Amino acid sequence: MTLKGKKILLGITGGVAAYKAAELARELGRAGCDVRVAMTEAATRFVAPVTFQALTGQTVWTDLWDPRVADNMAHIELTRDRDLVVVAPASADFLAKVAQGLADDLLSTLVLARRCGLMVAPAMNVEMWENPATQRNVRTLRADGVAFAGPVAGDQACGESGMGRMLEPAAIAAEVEAWFQPKALAGRRVLVTAGPT
């Protein structure tokens, strides 16, 4: 991987797939990334912050009003030295917040105040993913330049199957690596033709 030295803020929202974020933190750390973690309150109900502190060796941030930040502006300070914010899992609620510019907790606020790129790895029930409101939010986020890692189709924790399953951690790490690669064809227009065989 070419991620050595990259500074990532890993955001975690509430959902069963939050347990996979622990393996993602480990994957990014193994690749040489400096990983900082911010969790929503809902995420802490699925995986304890101490798990991520152990995996990253860094403080885990959960509170918009955390007094450990001298100027009480964690939403600004936590991303200023980061190269990329990766939110995995990204719930339907979180996607809707970001699409509408809402900021009512630490993670949504720091995403709104960031200067670096944003990648989301959606994870939700198939009906939530296919809901017209979610798809409208996805289109808005893509138009705003947000990168998507997944989702994929497969079995879901609720017992249903379909689109909305979060990518596996190794696949998300590969998407992060690809995000940092030079985009040789960015901005170019290409015409592909295929004649008769």
C-alpha positions as a printed Julia matrix, in Angstrom:
197×3 Matrix{Float64}:
   0.0     0.0     0.0
   1.02    3.6    -0.55
  -0.67    4.91    2.57
   2.39    5.27    4.76
   2.3     8.6     6.58
  -1.25    9.48    5.52
  -3.35   11.06    8.26
  -6.87    9.68    8.4
  -9.78   10.62   10.59
 -11.98    7.54   10.89
 -15.58    8.46   11.71
 -17.91    5.79   13.0
 -21.71    6.07   13.08
 -24.26    3.81   14.76
 -25.04    0.51   13.1
 -24.24   -3.17   13.41
 -21.38   -2.74   10.89
 -19.55   -0.56   13.44
 -17.69   -3.67   14.58
 -16.02   -3.82   11.15
 -14.57   -0.33   11.74
 -12.21   -1.87   14.3
 -10.67   -4.03   11.58
 -10.54   -1.02    9.25
  -8.63    0.95   11.89
  -6.21   -1.96   12.14
  -5.85   -2.23    8.33
  -5.11    1.48    7.99
  -2.65    1.36   10.88
  -0.83   -1.61    9.35
  -0.55    0.36    6.1
   1.29    3.12    7.97
  -1.58    5.58    8.47
  -1.93    7.83   11.48
  -5.55    7.06   12.44
  -7.63    9.35   14.65
 -11.16    8.2    15.56
 -14.37   10.16   16.12
 -17.57    8.32   17.02
 -21.22    9.27   17.28
 -23.05    8.45   20.49
 -24.97    5.74   18.63
 -21.69    4.15   17.47
 -20.55    3.8    21.09
 -23.58    1.58   21.73
 -22.2    -0.95   19.25
 -18.44   -0.76   19.92
 -16.72    0.84   22.91
 -14.31    3.74   22.26
 -11.61    1.9    24.24
 -11.43   -0.64   21.39
 -10.33    2.06   18.96
  -8.01    3.65   21.49
  -6.23    0.3    21.84
  -6.03   -0.2    18.06
  -4.83    3.3    17.17
  -2.93    4.32   20.3
  -4.79    7.64   20.23
  -7.59    9.33   22.11
 -11.04    8.57   20.72
 -13.32   11.59   20.33
 -17.07   11.41   20.94
 -18.19   14.75   22.37
 -18.62   18.06   20.57
 -18.02   19.8    23.9
 -14.89   17.85   24.92
 -12.88   20.12   27.26
  -9.57   18.46   26.3
  -9.39   20.75   23.27
  -8.06   24.03   24.64
 -10.29   26.34   22.57
 -13.28   23.95   22.78
 -13.34   23.67   18.99
 -12.78   19.95   18.45
 -14.91   20.12   15.3
 -12.22   22.3    13.73
  -9.03   21.07   15.38
  -9.55   17.35   14.77
  -9.39   17.59   10.96
  -6.94   20.4    10.26
  -3.95   18.06    9.97
  -5.86   15.2     8.29
  -5.51   14.12    4.66
  -8.9    12.39    4.49
 -11.99   11.76    6.6
 -13.39    8.23    6.18
 -16.79    7.48    7.72
 -17.39    3.73    8.06
 -20.07    2.77    8.62
 -22.02    5.74    7.32
 -25.66    5.37    8.36
 -28.64    6.67    6.4
 -29.09    9.33    9.08
 -25.49   10.48    8.72
 -25.71   10.66    4.91
 -28.87   12.76    5.22
 -27.21   15.13    7.7
 -24.16   15.69    5.52
 -26.25   16.09    2.35
 -28.29   18.81    4.05
 -25.37   20.46    5.86
 -26.71   19.61    9.31
 -24.27   19.52   12.2
 -25.6    18.48   15.59
 -22.84   16.23   16.95
 -19.05   16.04   16.79
 -18.78   13.88   13.67
 -21.31   15.76   11.52
 -19.86   19.09   12.66
 -16.24   18.19   11.9
 -17.27   16.84    8.49
 -18.89   20.19    7.73
 -15.83   22.13    8.97
 -13.15   19.97    7.28
 -10.72   21.12    4.58
  -9.72   17.63    3.45
 -11.58   15.05    1.37
 -14.46   12.9     2.58
 -15.13    9.22    1.85
 -18.15    7.36    3.17
 -18.8     3.62    3.41
 -22.59    3.31    3.66
 -24.16    0.52    5.72
 -27.88    0.05    6.15
 -30.87   -2.17    5.44
 -31.67   -2.69    1.77
 -34.98   -0.8     2.05
 -33.22    2.15    3.69
 -30.56    2.18    0.95
 -33.13    2.01   -1.86
 -35.43    4.61   -0.31
 -35.81    7.59   -2.67
 -34.74   10.0     0.08
 -31.49    8.11    0.64
 -30.8     7.93   -3.09
 -31.47   11.67   -3.38
 -28.95   12.28   -0.58
 -26.4    10.03   -2.28
 -26.73   12.0    -5.53
 -26.28   15.26   -3.62
 -23.19   13.97   -1.83
 -21.63   12.67   -5.05
 -22.28   16.05   -6.7
 -20.56   17.68   -3.72
 -17.45   15.56   -4.34
 -17.91   12.98   -1.6
 -16.28    9.64   -2.47
 -18.24    6.44   -1.88
 -16.77    3.08   -0.89
 -19.7     0.74   -1.51
 -22.13   -0.39   -0.47
 -22.46   -3.91   -1.87
 -25.25   -6.46   -2.03
 -25.29   -9.35    0.41
 -26.67  -10.76    3.61
 -27.53   -8.19    6.25
 -27.63   -8.39   10.04
 -31.43   -7.94    9.98
 -31.78  -11.24    8.13
 -32.6    -9.65    4.78
 -30.38   -9.59    1.72
 -29.68   -6.89   -0.83
 -27.79   -3.67   -1.47
 -26.68   -1.73    1.59
 -24.06   -4.03    3.11
 -20.85   -2.22    4.08
 -17.72   -3.15    2.15
 -15.28   -5.35    4.03
 -12.47   -3.42    5.78
  -9.76   -4.54    3.35
 -11.86   -3.3     0.42
 -12.43    0.06    2.12
  -8.69    0.35    2.76
  -8.11   -0.33   -0.95
 -10.59    2.44   -1.82
  -8.71    4.81    0.5
  -5.45    3.91   -1.22
  -7.03    4.49   -4.64
  -8.3     7.89   -3.47
  -4.72    9.03   -2.93
  -3.49    7.85   -6.35
  -2.91   10.43   -9.1
  -5.93   10.8   -11.36
  -4.25   10.8   -14.76
  -7.53   11.12  -16.68
  -9.29   13.57  -14.37
 -10.99   16.31  -16.35
 -10.41   14.62  -19.7
 -13.16   13.65  -22.12
 -12.87   10.26  -23.77
 -14.78    8.71  -26.65
 -14.79    4.93  -26.88
 -16.0     3.29  -30.08
 -16.46   -0.36  -30.9
 -16.75   -1.58  -34.47
 -18.13   -4.86  -35.8
 -16.2    -8.03  -34.99
